Amino acid sequence: MLARPKIKTLTVALLLTIQTFPLHAKVNITPISEGTYIRIRCLSNRGQRSKPARWDPVEYNAQQILEMIADFKPSVLERYTDGILDPNALVPVAESALPMTTIQFLNASIKSGAADCIITPRVSLWEYDKGTFFQTTQALYDLPLERPMRIISLDNWAPFAHEHSTKQVRSMFKKLKAQGWHHIAVNMVGGLRDPLGYAAIAEFGIKREAGFAPDFDKLTRLKALPDIKKHLLYIDFPEQVSDFMKLPPDVRADVLTKTIAAQQEPKGFTFIWPILQGKWNSTKIHTSPAGPYKGDSLYNIMKRSSRPAKKP
């Protein structure tokens, strides 16, 4: 006599199988780092928004930039790239080094930082009306990095929000989320505009009339936006840094380490240490030999002073 199938047992086994192997695996969300953030602009298209970025620090090669990253051991290479990239383009290397592609350089950059180091790319919203914005963001998202880009920093946010309807702004954010971006940062230095709950990171600047102190008024207003979880302070945007560079080097060192960096923990923001970007080159700015910093470079002073910013 044939045995009856154990329907109840089979059903339970099938349910366990379904629960053990879900149809949709959980996505690992890139955390917003609490570590050190540094600013080195290595690859930039210099305003030519539809063209791939080119090597920007012409006085340096890849090995020298990697040494800078190793000095600071950052968790975030903030706005390390600008615009779309050609992954196979070669970057300048030392005479004795093997050729290196953009992808190889970016992976080497990540490895030179802290154990959790990531790259945050800069993308200008001026690309939106040119029709290249989402092509750029998708290409950056798809770059085959060992630790892929998942946090994106949007520049020219205030004018974009002013010149486009709420529907257009919301649609832009939704499409970025649909592409897979985990977190979005917006630049509020040029004006505070509500990102409608889509941005988790906001960037603000300094007040020149207050001795280049952080713009605490804007920081207070940013903290009133409940979806903004991280507040990043920049000092090296063009207008700010042009005036900052007019100060004596000793004063600049005081501003960087005392006026700004020392306020991170009590005020709840993170300072992006400005290393190398455009006309700003901290390795070539030296304090006075007779002053409190004994002729040291701003680069070395910042290297000693940098530390992970913690929430108060």
C-alpha positions as CSV (number, residue, x, y, z in Angstrom):
1,M,0.0,0.0,0.0
2,L,1.4,3.4,-1.0
3,A,2.1,5.9,1.8
4,R,0.2,9.1,1.8
5,P,2.3,12.2,1.2
6,K,3.0,14.3,4.4
7,I,1.3,17.4,3.1
8,K,1.6,19.3,6.4
9,T,5.4,18.6,6.7
10,L,6.0,19.6,3.1
11,T,4.0,22.8,3.6
12,V,6.0,23.8,6.6
13,A,9.3,23.0,4.8
14,L,8.2,25.2,1.9
15,L,7.3,28.1,4.2
16,L,10.7,27.8,5.9
17,T,12.4,27.9,2.5
18,I,10.6,31.0,1.5
19,Q,11.5,32.7,4.7
20,T,15.1,31.6,4.5
21,F,15.6,32.9,1.0
22,P,13.7,36.1,0.5
23,L,12.9,37.4,-3.0
24,H,14.5,40.8,-2.3
25,A,17.7,40.8,-0.4
26,K,18.3,43.7,2.0
27,V,20.3,46.6,0.5
28,N,23.3,47.7,2.6
29,I,22.9,51.5,2.9
30,T,26.1,53.5,3.0
31,P,26.2,55.3,6.3
32,I,26.8,59.0,6.6
33,S,30.3,59.1,8.0
34,E,31.2,60.6,11.3
35,G,34.9,60.5,10.4
36,T,37.3,62.9,8.8
37,Y,36.4,64.7,5.6
38,I,39.0,66.3,3.3
39,R,38.8,68.3,0.1
40,I,41.1,67.5,-2.8
41,R,39.7,68.1,-6.3
42,C,41.5,65.7,-8.5
43,L,39.3,65.3,-11.5
44,S,37.3,68.2,-12.8
45,N,35.7,69.3,-16.1
46,R,36.2,72.9,-15.2
47,G,32.7,74.1,-16.2
48,Q,32.5,72.0,-19.4
49,R,29.6,70.0,-18.0
50,S,29.1,67.6,-20.8
51,K,32.7,66.5,-21.1
52,P,34.6,64.0,-19.0
53,A,36.6,65.4,-16.1
54,R,40.3,65.8,-16.5
55,W,43.3,65.7,-14.1
56,D,43.1,69.0,-12.2
57,P,46.1,69.4,-9.9
58,V,48.6,69.7,-12.7
59,E,51.6,70.1,-10.4
60,Y,51.0,66.7,-8.8
61,N,50.9,63.1,-9.9
62,A,48.7,60.3,-8.7
63,Q,51.3,59.0,-6.2
64,Q,51.6,62.4,-4.6
65,I,47.9,62.7,-4.2
66,L,47.7,59.2,-2.7
67,E,50.4,60.2,-0.2
68,M,48.2,63.2,0.9
69,I,45.3,60.9,1.5
70,A,47.4,58.5,3.5
71,D,48.6,61.4,5.6
72,F,45.0,62.4,6.7
73,K,43.4,58.9,6.5
74,P,40.0,60.4,5.8
75,S,36.7,58.6,5.9
76,V,35.3,60.8,3.1
77,L,37.0,62.3,0.0
78,E,34.5,65.1,-0.3
79,R,33.8,66.3,-3.9
80,Y,36.8,64.4,-5.0
81,T,35.5,64.4,-8.6
82,D,33.5,66.9,-10.6
83,G,31.1,65.8,-13.4
84,I,31.2,62.7,-15.5
85,L,34.3,60.5,-15.7
86,D,36.1,58.5,-18.3
87,P,37.0,55.3,-16.3
88,N,39.7,54.3,-18.8
89,A,41.5,57.7,-19.1
90,L,45.0,57.7,-17.8
91,V,46.1,59.9,-14.9
92,P,49.6,61.4,-14.4
93,V,52.0,59.1,-12.5
94,A,55.5,59.2,-11.2
95,E,58.3,58.4,-13.6
96,S,58.9,55.0,-12.1
97,A,55.2,54.0,-11.8
98,L,53.1,51.9,-14.1
99,P,50.3,53.5,-16.1
100,M,47.2,54.1,-14.1
101,T,43.6,54.5,-15.3
102,T,41.0,56.7,-13.6
103,I,39.3,53.7,-12.1
104,Q,42.6,52.3,-10.7
105,F,43.4,55.8,-9.2
106,L,40.0,56.1,-7.6
107,N,40.3,52.6,-6.0
108,A,43.8,53.4,-4.8
109,S,42.5,56.6,-3.3
110,I,39.9,54.7,-1.4
111,K,42.5,52.3,-0.1
112,S,44.8,55.1,1.0
113,G,42.1,56.5,3.3
114,A,40.5,55.1,6.4
115,A,39.1,51.6,6.5
116,D,35.6,53.0,5.7
117,C,36.8,55.6,3.1
118,I,34.4,56.6,0.4
119,I,34.3,59.1,-2.5
120,T,31.6,61.7,-2.8
121,P,31.3,63.1,-6.3
122,R,30.2,66.7,-7.1
123,V,27.6,67.2,-9.8
124,S,26.4,70.6,-10.9
125,L,22.6,71.1,-11.3
126,W,23.4,73.3,-14.3
127,E,23.5,70.0,-16.2
128,Y,19.8,69.5,-15.6
129,D,18.6,72.0,-18.2
130,K,21.3,70.8,-20.6
131,G,19.9,67.3,-20.5
132,T,23.1,65.6,-19.3
133,F,22.4,65.6,-15.5
134,F,21.0,62.1,-15.1
135,Q,23.4,60.6,-17.6
136,T,26.2,61.9,-15.4
137,T,24.7,60.7,-12.2
138,Q,24.0,57.3,-13.6
139,A,27.5,56.9,-14.9
140,L,29.0,57.8,-11.6
141,Y,26.7,55.4,-9.8
142,D,27.7,52.6,-12.2
143,L,31.4,53.1,-11.8
144,P,32.9,49.7,-10.9
145,L,34.7,50.8,-7.7
146,E,35.6,48.5,-4.9
147,R,33.5,50.8,-2.7
148,P,31.0,52.4,-5.1
149,M,29.8,56.0,-5.0
150,R,26.4,56.0,-3.2
151,I,26.3,59.6,-1.7
152,I,26.1,62.4,-4.2
153,S,26.8,66.1,-3.7
154,L,24.7,68.6,-5.7
155,D,26.1,72.0,-6.5
156,N,24.2,75.1,-7.5
157,W,21.2,73.9,-5.5
158,A,19.8,77.3,-4.5
159,P,19.5,78.8,-8.0
160,F,18.2,75.5,-9.3
161,A,15.5,75.4,-6.6
162,H,14.6,79.1,-7.3
163,E,14.4,78.6,-11.1
164,H,12.4,75.3,-11.2
165,S,9.0,74.4,-10.0
166,T,8.4,72.3,-6.9
167,K,7.2,69.5,-9.2
168,Q,10.4,69.6,-11.2
169,V,12.6,69.7,-8.0
170,R,10.7,66.7,-6.5
171,S,11.0,64.8,-9.8
172,M,14.7,65.4,-9.9
173,F,15.2,64.0,-6.4
174,K,12.9,61.0,-7.1
175,K,14.9,60.1,-10.2
176,L,18.2,60.2,-8.2
177,K,16.6,57.9,-5.6
178,A,15.3,55.6,-8.4
179,Q,18.9,55.4,-9.7
180,G,19.9,54.0,-6.3
181,W,21.6,56.9,-4.6
182,H,21.5,56.3,-0.8
183,H,22.0,59.9,0.3
184,I,21.9,63.3,-1.3
185,A,23.9,66.4,-0.2
186,V,22.9,70.0,-1.3
187,N,25.1,73.1,-1.2
188,M,23.3,75.7,0.9
189,V,26.2,78.2,0.9
190,G,24.5,80.2,-1.9
191,G,21.2,80.2,-0.2
192,L,18.9,78.1,2.0
193,R,16.2,76.2,0.1
194,D,14.1,73.4,1.5
195,P,15.1,70.1,-0.2
196,L,11.6,68.7,0.4
197,G,12.8,65.9,2.6
198,Y,15.0,64.3,0.0
199,A,18.5,65.5,1.1
200,A,20.2,64.1,4.2
201,I,23.3,66.3,4.1
202,A,23.6,70.1,3.8
203,E,26.7,72.2,3.2
204,F,27.1,75.7,4.6
205,G,29.9,78.3,4.8
206,I,31.6,80.9,6.9
207,K,30.8,84.6,7.7
208,R,33.7,86.8,6.5
209,E,32.4,89.8,8.5
210,A,32.6,87.6,11.7
211,G,36.3,86.8,11.3
212,F,35.6,83.8,9.0
213,A,33.7,82.0,11.7
214,P,31.1,79.4,10.8
215,D,27.8,80.8,9.7
216,F,26.0,79.7,12.9
217,D,22.8,81.5,11.9
218,K,22.5,79.4,8.8
219,L,23.5,76.3,10.8
220,T,20.6,76.9,13.2
221,R,18.2,77.2,10.3
222,L,19.5,74.0,8.7
223,K,19.1,72.1,12.0
224,A,15.4,73.1,11.8
225,L,15.1,70.9,8.7
226,P,14.4,67.4,10.3
227,D,15.6,65.3,7.4
228,I,19.1,66.9,7.3
229,K,21.3,64.6,9.3
230,K,24.7,65.9,8.5
231,H,26.0,69.5,8.3
232,L,29.2,70.1,6.4
233,L,31.2,73.3,6.6
234,Y,33.1,74.5,3.6
235,I,35.6,77.4,3.5
236,D,37.1,76.9,0.1
237,F,34.3,77.9,-2.2
238,P,35.6,80.6,-4.6
239,E,34.4,83.9,-3.0
240,Q,35.1,82.7,0.5
241,V,38.5,81.4,-0.1
242,S,39.6,84.4,-2.2
243,D,39.0,86.7,0.8
244,F,40.4,84.1,3.2
245,M,43.7,83.9,1.2
246,K,44.2,87.7,1.8
247,L,44.7,87.0,5.5
248,P,48.3,86.4,6.9
249,P,49.1,82.7,7.1
250,D,49.3,82.7,10.9
251,V,45.8,84.1,11.0
252,R,44.6,81.5,8.5
253,A,46.0,78.8,10.7
254,D,44.2,80.2,13.7
255,V,40.9,80.3,11.8
256,L,41.2,76.8,10.5
257,T,42.1,75.2,13.8
258,K,40.6,77.4,16.4
259,T,37.7,79.5,14.9
260,I,36.3,76.6,12.9
261,A,37.6,73.1,13.8
262,A,37.4,73.6,17.5
263,Q,33.7,74.4,17.2
264,Q,32.8,71.1,15.5
265,E,31.8,69.1,18.5
266,P,30.1,71.8,20.6
267,K,28.1,73.1,17.6
268,G,27.4,69.8,15.8
269,F,28.9,70.2,12.4
270,T,31.8,68.7,10.4
271,F,34.6,70.8,8.9
272,I,35.8,69.7,5.5
273,W,39.6,70.2,5.7
274,P,40.7,72.1,2.6
275,I,43.8,70.5,1.2
276,L,44.1,71.2,-2.5
277,Q,41.5,72.7,-4.8
278,G,42.0,75.3,-7.5
279,K,44.1,78.2,-6.3
280,W,44.1,76.9,-2.8
281,N,47.1,74.7,-2.0
282,S,47.7,74.2,1.7
283,T,51.1,72.6,1.1
284,K,52.5,75.9,-0.2
285,I,51.1,78.2,2.4
286,H,53.6,78.6,5.3
287,T,53.2,80.5,8.6
288,S,55.8,83.0,9.8
289,P,59.0,81.5,11.2
290,A,58.8,83.6,14.3
291,G,55.1,83.0,14.9
292,P,53.4,80.4,17.0
293,Y,53.4,77.8,14.2
294,K,57.2,78.2,13.6
295,G,57.0,78.4,9.8
296,D,55.0,75.2,9.4
297,S,52.7,74.8,6.4
298,L,48.9,74.9,6.7
299,Y,48.9,71.3,5.4
300,N,50.9,70.0,8.3
301,I,49.0,72.1,10.8
302,M,45.7,70.7,9.5
303,K,47.1,67.2,9.5
304,R,47.8,67.4,13.2
305,S,44.5,69.1,14.0
306,S,42.2,66.9,12.0
307,R,40.2,64.4,13.9
308,P,36.8,62.7,13.5
309,A,34.0,65.2,14.2
310,K,31.5,63.9,16.8
311,K,28.0,65.0,17.5
312,P,27.6,67.0,20.7
